[in-house]
Amino acid sequence: MSLREVDLKEIPKETVRVARAVFPKGCLAMRIRDTLGPVFADSQFEELFSARGRPVVSPARLALVSVLQFAEGLTDRQAAHAARARLDWKYALSLEPTDTGFDFSVLSEFRARLVDGDAGRAVFDAVLAAAVGAGLLKPGRRQRTDATHVLAATATKDLNRLEFVVETLRTALNQIAEVAENWLVALAAPEWFDRYSARPEESRFPSRWAARVEHGDQCGADGTALLEAVWSASAPPGLRHLPAVEFLRQTWVQQFQHVDGVVRWREPKDLPPGLIRLRTPYEPEARTGAKRDLGWSGYKVHLSETCEPDAPHLITHVHTTPAPVNDDAVLEDIHCALAEWGLVPDEHLVDAGYVDAEQIHHARRAHSINLVGPVGKNTNRHQASGDFFGSSRFTIDWDQRQATCPGGQASVQWREAQSHRGTPVTRVRFAARHCGPCQLRSSCTDSQTGRNLTLRPKIEHDILQQARTEQDTDHWRRRYGHRAGVEGTISQAVQAFGLRRSRYRGLAKTRLQHHLTGAAINLAHLDAWLTGAPLARTRTSPFAALRPVG
């Protein structure tokens, strides 16, 4: 299929006449076209198509149809019908009123090309570029970021370990049965049909823990026997390359081990970290994430948006990751992406998951961004409760590499080390001979060897102390209060755009879904701004409204 570029700058006169007559006050699709122009151009997608072959439907039109489709929550059939039948869409797409449109299957083919070419961000960026060109989006000022969980397309419920390994083995047996029926019949033990014919939710597993472990060990032995047979010289060629068989092999490496020649469950402490631990045979890229009391299998999406009262609130970046990735691990990627677009904020409001002294320092140094968010409190139980002096009560002389305690004693040891996370720290120790007779000992330490301090590097230490002091002020709370609005955007994305459930399988397709969703939300926010629709107020339950003031 080849690309034949179409000029979308001019809307057919008859389409304009009829659309203006039918929609004298305009509508979302028409207002967006009038404000942003055609948004997309075929040249933006030329790398996705060859130079020879049958001409394709204009990818610029398909991109806009895809965004409008997500904006209105339409299926492919409904979106193709809207492009063929609705005057407002024909207006936005620069189509004649008599244009017959395209077959709905073209949309899924277009999405497949976007995934293969990693071009989902190009669609999202084109909407941003149009907003910048219209003067509705400017660099600097404030932005805010937050994340939410995304359930994998197959995650109707999380499988426990026993259900997971049984379903993984059952899936591999089903796929082998399709290509090597006679070979599998000769291999399978009669009891396999009782254990692995039904789905886990249709099976009754033992309730006692010891019996469940025994059942898991048996499943491990059966799966190992199958893998050994698949890798034997007598196995039909190609079995070991089946996706379900490869998934079975990886799962068995993660979940089982050989102990004295016997296949056994791995202990929980021996399982791989969540970032690489497999969770379902139907979506190999899904991982398990956890946040406070919430656990899920799938992904995580981070939304960054502008938040100035005199401009529309537009999403500036969408970042999708596997579920276990920590929030602070993506902050640099977000800042770099905003820097590419020239949309770096002066102030970036984030929650506690993104912010640390190291992150604050790097954002200032690398991007001139003032990162604002609640830094962690002192995690030492005695210091946090006020029983013992915190590190802020000690005078630190970085040049002389010495600390002085509240009692006036100088430290006797200063050495560079690493924290449990591998970050540089300084270990400071005070002598027991000084701490023992000190009158402030009961307020400083209960250690028999003297007080110890662990300090961040100087810049980070100063940032942390300053941030902890500032975030206890009313000024900081008012300043940080603007971040709360991003939760409303996420709520809108979840309830109106289905953000929290992946429509497709795999990280690449889920990432495309989120870029299209981000673009659709921006169209909705732009239309609300153009029509003067006020922002929704935070809802308060009738009972909560009765809370006494003060």
GUBA-905414 format. One line per 8 residues: for each residue x, y, z of C-alpha. Coordinates in steps of 0.5 Angstrom, whole numbers, plus 500, padded with zeros to 3 digits. Example, Ala and Ser with C-alpha at 12.3 -4.5 7.8 and 13.67 -1.06 7.14 Angstrom:
2
525:491:516; 527:498:514 $
***
This chain:
550
500:500:500; 503:507:498; 502:514:500; 499:519:496; 499:526:500; 492:529:500; 491:537:502; 487:538:508 $
488:545:508; 481:547:505; 474:545:507; 470:544:501; 465:550:500; 459:545:500; 461:542:506; 462:549:510 $
455:551:507; 451:545:510; 455:544:516; 454:551:518; 446:551:517; 446:544:521; 450:547:526; 449:554:527 $
453:555:534; 458:549:532; 460:543:535; 466:540:538; 469:537:531; 468:544:528; 470:548:533; 477:544:533 $
478:545:526; 476:552:526; 481:553:532; 487:548:530; 486:548:523; 487:541:520; 492:538:525; 495:533:522 $
498:532:515; 500:526:511; 507:528:511; 507:526:518; 506:519:517; 510:518:510; 515:513:514; 509:508:515 $
508:507:508; 512:505:502; 512:509:495; 509:504:491; 502:500:491; 495:501:492; 494:508:495; 491:508:502 $
486:513:505; 489:519:508; 493:517:514; 492:525:516; 484:523:516; 485:517:519; 489:520:525; 484:525:526 $
478:520:526; 482:516:531; 482:522:536; 475:523:535; 473:516:536; 477:516:543; 474:523:544; 467:520:543 $
468:513:545; 466:510:539; 468:503:536; 471:502:529; 465:501:526; 461:507:529; 467:511:527; 468:509:520 $
460:511:520; 461:517:523; 466:519:518; 461:517:512; 455:520:515; 456:526:520; 457:533:517; 461:535:523 $
466:530:522; 466:531:514; 468:539:516; 473:537:520; 476:532:515; 475:536:509; 471:531:506; 465:533:501 $
458:532:503; 457:526:498; 464:522:500; 463:515:502; 468:514:507; 472:508:508; 471:501:511; 472:500:518 $
478:495:518; 482:501:515; 482:504:523; 485:497:526; 490:497:520; 492:504:521; 493:503:529; 497:497:527 $
502:501:523; 502:506:528; 504:501:533; 510:498:529; 513:505:527; 512:507:534; 508:513:532; 503:514:537 $
506:519:540; 507:523:533; 499:523:533; 499:526:540; 505:531:539; 501:534:533; 495:536:537; 500:539:542 $
503:543:536; 497:545:533; 495:548:540; 502:551:540; 501:554:533; 494:557:536; 497:560:542; 493:556:547 $
500:553:549; 506:556:552; 512:554:555; 514:556:562; 509:557:568; 506:551:572; 505:544:570; 503:538:574 $
503:530:574; 500:524:577; 499:517:575; 494:512:575; 494:504:574; 492:501:568; 489:494:568; 491:489:563 $
486:487:557; 486:480:560; 486:482:568; 479:480:569; 482:478:576; 489:477:578; 491:469:578; 494:467:585 $
501:463:584; 497:456:583; 492:458:578; 498:462:574; 502:456:573; 496:451:572; 493:456:567; 500:457:564 $
501:449:563; 494:449:560; 495:454:555; 502:451:553; 498:444:552; 492:447:548; 497:450:543; 501:444:542 $
495:440:541; 493:444:535; 500:443:531; 502:436:534; 496:432:537; 498:425:536; 505:426:539; 502:430:545 $
497:424:546; 502:419:546; 506:423:551; 500:426:556; 499:422:562; 492:420:564; 491:424:570; 493:431:566 $
487:431:563; 483:431:569; 488:437:572; 489:441:566; 483:441:561; 479:446:565; 480:453:567; 483:455:574 $
476:458:576; 473:452:574; 477:448:578; 477:446:585; 484:447:588; 486:444:595; 484:449:601; 489:447:606 $
496:450:604; 500:444:605; 496:440:599; 496:447:595; 504:446:595; 503:439:593; 499:441:588; 504:446:585 $
510:441:586; 506:436:582; 504:442:576; 512:443:576; 514:436:575; 508:436:569; 511:442:566; 518:440:567 $
516:433:563; 513:437:558; 519:442:557; 524:436:557; 519:432:551; 519:438:547; 526:439:547; 528:432:546 $
530:429:539; 524:426:538; 519:432:538; 516:435:532; 520:441:529; 518:448:531; 514:446:538; 520:449:542 $
518:456:538; 511:456:540; 509:462:544; 506:459:549; 511:454:550; 517:459:551; 512:463:556; 512:456:560 $
519:455:560; 520:462:562; 515:461:568; 518:455:570; 525:458:571; 521:464:575; 517:459:579; 520:453:580 $
527:450:582; 530:443:582; 532:441:589; 536:434:590; 533:432:583; 526:434:585; 522:440:582; 519:444:588 $
516:451:588; 521:457:589; 520:460:596; 517:468:595; 524:471:597; 527:467:591; 522:469:586; 524:475:581 $
523:482:582; 516:485:580; 519:488:574; 520:482:570; 516:477:574; 511:474:569; 503:474:571; 499:471:565 $
500:467:559; 495:471:555; 499:478:556; 506:476:557; 508:484:558; 503:485:564; 506:486:570; 504:486:578 $
504:493:581; 502:495:588; 500:502:591; 498:502:598; 493:497:599; 492:497:591; 495:491:587; 493:490:580 $
496:486:573; 498:491:568; 501:498:567; 501:505:569; 500:511:566; 503:518:568; 499:524:565; 502:531:565 $
498:538:564; 498:545:565; 494:548:570; 494:556:569; 487:559:570; 488:564:564; 489:558:559; 486:551:557 $
489:545:562; 492:541:556; 496:534:557; 503:536:555; 506:529:556; 503:521:557; 508:516:559; 506:509:560 $
510:504:564; 510:497:566; 506:497:573; 512:496:578; 516:502:575; 516:507:581; 514:514:579; 521:517:581 $
524:513:575; 520:516:570; 521:524:572; 527:525:568; 524:522:562; 518:526:563; 522:532:563; 527:531:557 $
520:530:553; 518:536:555; 524:539:553; 524:537:546; 518:540:545; 520:547:549; 515:546:554; 519:545:560 $
515:548:566; 518:553:571; 514:550:576; 513:542:576; 507:540:582; 508:532:583; 506:528:589; 511:524:594 $
512:518:589; 516:523:584; 520:527:589; 526:527:593; 532:531:594; 536:528:589; 530:529:584; 529:536:586 $
537:538:585; 537:534:578; 531:538:576; 534:545:577; 541:543:575; 539:540:568; 532:543:566; 531:549:571 $
525:546:573; 523:548:581; 520:541:583; 515:542:588; 512:536:592; 512:533:599; 519:530:601; 519:524:605 $
519:525:613; 525:523:617; 524:515:617; 527:514:624; 522:512:629; 525:516:635; 527:522:631; 520:523:627 $
517:522:634; 521:528:637; 524:523:642; 531:524:639; 535:530:636; 534:530:628; 540:531:624; 537:538:623 $
540:540:630; 547:538:628; 552:543:625; 555:540:619; 562:543:617; 562:540:610; 569:543:608; 572:541:615 $
568:534:614; 566:535:621; 559:535:625; 558:538:632; 552:535:636; 547:540:640; 552:538:646; 558:542:643 $
562:535:641; 565:534:635; 565:528:631; 570:523:631; 569:519:624; 567:522:617; 567:517:611; 564:516:605 $
559:510:603; 553:508:600; 546:507:602; 542:501:601; 539:504:594; 547:505:592; 546:512:592; 552:516:596 $
552:518:603; 556:520:609; 557:516:615; 558:520:621; 560:518:628; 561:521:635; 565:518:640; 562:514:646 $
566:517:651; 563:524:649; 556:521:649; 556:517:655; 557:523:660; 553:528:656; 547:531:659; 543:531:653 $
544:523:652; 537:521:653; 534:526:648; 540:524:643; 541:517:643; 540:510:646; 546:507:643; 552:504:647 $
557:506:642; 555:513:641; 551:517:636; 551:516:628; 549:520:623; 547:518:615; 548:525:611; 546:526:604 $
551:529:599; 551:537:601; 547:540:596; 541:534:597; 542:535:605; 541:542:604; 535:541:599; 532:536:604 $
532:540:610; 530:547:606; 524:543:603; 522:539:610; 521:546:613; 518:550:607; 512:544:607; 510:546:614 $
508:553:612; 501:555:609; 504:559:603; 507:552:601; 500:549:602; 497:554:598; 502:553:592; 502:546:592 $
494:546:592; 494:547:585; 497:540:584; 490:537:586; 487:539:579; 490:533:576; 486:528:580; 480:531:576 $
483:530:569; 485:523:571; 478:522:574; 475:524:567; 480:520:563; 478:514:567; 470:515:567; 469:518:560 $
475:515:556; 476:508:559; 484:510:561; 484:505:567; 483:499:562; 487:497:557; 483:496:550; 489:492:547 $
494:487:549; 501:489:550; 505:495:552; 506:498:545; 499:498:544; 497:500:551; 502:506:550; 498:508:543 $
491:507:547; 494:512:552; 497:517:547; 490:517:543; 486:518:549; 491:524:551; 490:527:545; 482:526:545 $
482:529:552; 486:535:550; 480:536:544; 475:536:550; 479:541:554; 480:546:548; 473:545:546; 471:547:554 $
475:553:554; 473:555:547; 466:555:550; 467:558:556; 465:551:560; 467:552:567; 471:547:571; 467:542:575 $
468:544:583; 470:538:587; 465:534:590; 463:534:597; 458:529:600; 453:531:604; 455:528:610; 462:531:609 $
459:538:608; 457:538:615; 464:538:618; 465:543:623; 470:549:621; 476:550:625 $
***
